[in-house]
Each structure stands twice: as C-alpha cells, then as structure tokens.
C-alpha cells in the first residue's frame, strides 16, 4: 500500500488509494473480479508478482474488509480469498480505469470487452444525475464540500 501519504487530505479518493491504489492491488482485484481467481498460487501464476508482495496485498485487503478467506481442499490445507460486498463494490472502479485505458492506452483497440453475462451485450458506464436524470458532460461536474474542512495540525 502507499502508506499514510494522504493524512492531510479529506478526500474519499485519497482514502480509496490507501487501500487499492498500488498497481498490484488493482491487478489482484481485476483477477478476482473477472477471472474468478481465489487461490494464492493462481494469483501468483497469473500476475508474476513476488510472493511476499502478494501476501502483503492480500493481508491488507483482509484487514480493510475487501476480502475474506475460506479454507479449501479436502483437509482445508489451502485458503481461498473471496471478495466481500465491500470488495465487490470496487468493481466499477476497475471498469472505469479500463475504459480510460481503452481510449488512451490501447493503440490496437480494447484487449477485453466487458459484457452482460445474461445477454452478452457490451457493458458501459454512464454518469447520471440523481436529481434530474441527466447525463452531464464532464465539464458540468463540480465538487462541493459536504462538511467544513478541519485545520491540519503540524
């Protein structure tokens, strides 16, 4: 993880980065979401990540409530890592990052298509105003503080 680099930030994006902002973390989540990966050895084989880094990331996910473990195998000698509801709620973030990468970093086109399992249709994300139902342009989206900022103590 990134450490506590964002202590002065009163920002949900910064807090999310603390949990899943490191590249291996995002790739572990991607494999769990879209490949159904649950076993340590399968994550390691798929990603080529060092075992100590993978172990740390999985431990951090468990500490954050993103994943939980279940015994597997006939004698429960292995553990499987499963996404919790909190972990599954991160899936749209990976979809959004992938859409941006498809547009700006995929010269040969998208390497993966995200599809609706029930009908095979292409899945896309859209911004939506809860009040009026409009799909605002990016330039029309602003941020407003919902609580007063606390002074930073030094």
Secondary structure, DSSP 8 states (H G I E B T S, - for coil): ---STTTT---HHHHHHHHH-SHHHHHHHHHHHHT---BHHHHHHHH---HHHHHHHHHHHHHHTSEEEEEESTTS-EEEEEE-HHHHTTHHHHHHHHHHHHHHS-TT--S---B-TTT--B-------TTT-----GGG-----SS-------
